[in-house]
Amino acid sequence: MRNAVTSGGTPSAASAHSALGEARFERFDATSAELQLEYHISGLEAALPDGSDAALAEGIADVCQQEIRLMRTTLLGLGHELAEQLSEHGKAPVTDQTTEEADERTWFDRRSAIRIAPTVFHSESKLSGYEGVADAKLVRATVETAIAHREVSIRNVYKQILEDATASRQARAQSRA
């Protein structure tokens, strides 16, 4: 970590760890800070009882929801643990973040199950212009924003998986015909 400042004896640098992820917050000066978030998703799988395209769509929706639940639980827990270590004294932040992400998954359609390979997500949020804002409140607001962005990104990835898996099935069916 760079030289973190303290606010009235309260640390302005904190880290949190869980079985599925880790987070680190550091305030560098009155107007700049950084929040790093990382979580790991082990492989996810959903059974496709009859192997149909409808079962495929349902299975992909299921693993999407599983990943969103794991992401939300992990990031909320990490954010809570970070916030507990930081000062609550100061203003509430008004966060306005723009996020760009690249997200992809490796998947396997076995007709009887859809399997998503393990994945890791890492982000670094450079926070500037939050003078007088309580670090704990800034962490909570930034984590909430990150969760909202991740949910959209995860849904988009699984939408693409469904399109790709459906196209792959159609191509295999045509090659057999």
Phi, psi and omega per residue, in radians:
M1 nan 2.553 2.995
R2 -1.216 3.088 3.137
N3 -1.171 1.825 3.135
A4 -1.428 2.586 3.106
V5 -1.657 2.795 3.049
T6 -2.001 2.664 -3.130
S7 -2.055 1.794 3.106
G8 1.016 0.671 3.134
G9 1.470 -0.122 3.102
T10 -1.556 2.254 -3.127
P11 -1.075 2.535 3.066
S12 -1.958 0.325 2.997
A13 -2.322 2.387 -3.128
A14 -2.666 2.705 3.044
S15 -2.398 2.699 -3.131
A16 -2.438 2.560 -3.125
H17 -2.404 2.538 3.028
S18 -2.483 3.113 3.137
A19 -1.082 -0.502 -3.068
L20 -1.903 -0.045 -3.110
G21 -3.020 -3.075 3.092
E22 -2.653 2.756 -3.140
A23 -2.542 2.659 3.114
R24 -2.525 2.331 3.063
F25 -2.124 2.450 3.085
E26 -2.562 2.247 3.035
R27 -1.758 2.223 -3.093
F28 -1.631 -0.614 3.089
D29 -2.789 -2.980 -3.035
A30 -1.062 -0.425 -3.055
T31 -2.149 0.081 3.139
S32 -2.399 2.459 -3.128
A33 -2.678 3.006 3.107
E34 -2.490 2.459 3.052
L35 -2.179 2.168 3.076
Q36 -1.948 2.341 3.121
L37 -2.250 2.443 3.068
E38 -2.575 2.398 3.025
Y39 -2.492 2.736 -3.089
H40 -2.093 2.319 3.059
I41 -2.006 2.078 3.069
S42 -1.241 2.982 -3.119
G43 -0.966 2.453 3.107
L44 -1.984 2.610 -3.115
E45 -2.584 2.571 3.039
A46 -2.374 2.378 3.095
A47 -1.263 2.531 3.069
L48 -2.077 1.465 -2.941
P49 -0.849 -0.806 -3.118
D50 -1.866 0.028 3.084
G51 1.246 0.112 -3.090
S52 -1.311 2.936 3.070
D53 -1.127 -0.605 3.093
A54 -1.136 -0.719 3.090
A55 -1.137 -0.645 3.092
L56 -1.063 -0.839 3.135
A57 -1.065 -0.738 3.130
E58 -1.161 -0.718 3.126
G59 -1.132 -0.722 3.122
I60 -1.167 -0.696 3.071
A61 -1.073 -0.653 3.137
D62 -1.146 -0.827 -3.132
V63 -1.202 -0.537 3.044
C64 -1.057 -0.841 3.129
Q65 -1.115 -0.663 3.090
Q66 -1.038 -0.815 -3.112
E67 -1.142 -0.723 3.127
I68 -1.077 -0.764 3.113
R69 -1.063 -0.808 3.137
L70 -1.099 -0.772 3.132
M71 -1.073 -0.864 -3.100
R72 -1.067 -0.842 -3.133
T73 -1.072 -0.784 -3.115
T74 -1.136 -0.877 -3.089
L75 -1.192 -0.676 3.079
L76 -1.081 -0.756 3.121
G77 -1.093 -0.788 3.119
L78 -1.124 -0.754 3.116
G79 -1.076 -0.724 3.115
H80 -1.097 -0.789 -3.139
E81 -1.109 -0.707 3.079
L82 -1.106 -0.861 -3.070
A83 -1.044 -0.618 3.122
E84 -1.094 -0.412 -3.105
Q85 -1.581 -0.163 -3.009
L86 -1.959 2.905 -3.105
S87 -1.234 2.439 3.042
E88 -1.677 -0.107 -3.072
H89 -1.429 2.131 3.124
G90 2.423 -3.131 -3.106
K91 -1.292 2.788 2.990
A92 -1.411 2.439 -3.114
P93 -1.399 2.656 2.919
V94 -1.919 1.807 -3.057
T95 -1.642 2.417 3.068
D96 -2.449 1.767 -3.055
Q97 -2.076 2.530 2.984
T98 -1.951 2.255 -3.088
T99 -2.164 2.350 2.998
E100 -2.086 2.284 -3.107
E101 -2.358 2.574 2.934
A102 -1.953 2.253 -3.038
D103 -2.434 2.289 3.063
E104 -2.589 2.788 3.140
R105 -2.361 2.611 2.958
T106 -1.739 2.296 -3.060
W107 -2.363 2.765 -3.140
F108 -2.363 2.130 3.079
D109 -1.758 1.909 -3.130
R110 -1.753 0.250 -3.065
R111 1.158 -0.646 3.100
S112 -1.654 -0.208 3.132
A113 -2.807 2.645 2.990
I114 -1.925 2.254 -3.120
R115 -2.122 2.329 3.086
I116 -1.908 2.203 -3.116
A117 -1.186 2.757 3.102
P118 -0.991 2.639 -3.136
T119 -2.530 2.747 3.101
V120 -2.217 2.371 3.046
F121 -1.997 2.363 3.089
H122 -2.394 2.366 3.059
S123 -2.415 2.648 3.020
E124 -2.247 2.084 3.104
S125 -1.837 2.040 3.045
K126 -1.527 2.043 -3.054
L127 -1.908 2.144 3.122
S128 -2.381 2.643 3.100
G129 1.522 0.330 -3.092
Y130 -1.860 0.793 -3.130
E131 -1.113 2.317 3.108
G132 1.407 0.025 -3.128
V133 -1.517 2.401 3.100
A134 -1.156 2.277 -3.122
D135 -1.033 -0.725 -3.136
A136 -1.071 -0.741 3.136
K137 -1.188 -0.650 3.112
L138 -1.136 -0.755 3.104
V139 -1.058 -0.865 -3.113
R140 -1.037 -0.793 -3.122
A141 -1.139 -0.693 -3.128
T142 -1.206 -0.685 3.099
V143 -1.140 -0.739 3.106
E144 -1.053 -0.721 3.098
T145 -1.148 -0.739 3.119
A146 -1.066 -0.724 3.126
I147 -1.087 -0.779 3.127
A148 -1.075 -0.759 3.117
H149 -1.144 -0.735 -3.137
R150 -1.095 -0.720 -3.122
E151 -1.054 -0.764 3.100
V152 -1.087 -0.804 -3.122
S153 -1.096 -0.774 3.139
I154 -1.088 -0.778 3.125
R155 -1.069 -0.691 3.117
N156 -1.140 -0.701 3.119
V157 -1.096 -0.778 -3.124
Y158 -1.246 -0.504 3.013
K159 -1.096 -0.728 3.116
Q160 -1.186 -0.680 3.088
I161 -1.035 -0.781 3.127
L162 -1.059 -0.795 3.124
E163 -1.065 -0.784 -3.113
D164 -1.190 -0.732 3.141
A165 -1.157 -0.693 3.103
T166 -1.125 -0.779 3.113
A167 -1.103 -0.691 3.116
S168 -1.115 -0.737 3.097
R169 -1.103 -0.723 -3.137
Q170 -1.157 -0.693 3.132
A171 -1.146 -0.693 3.110
R172 -1.146 -0.712 3.140
A173 -1.119 -0.692 -3.138
Q174 -1.227 -0.618 -3.117
S175 -1.237 -0.427 3.104
R176 -1.439 -0.361 -3.072
A177 -1.403 nan nan
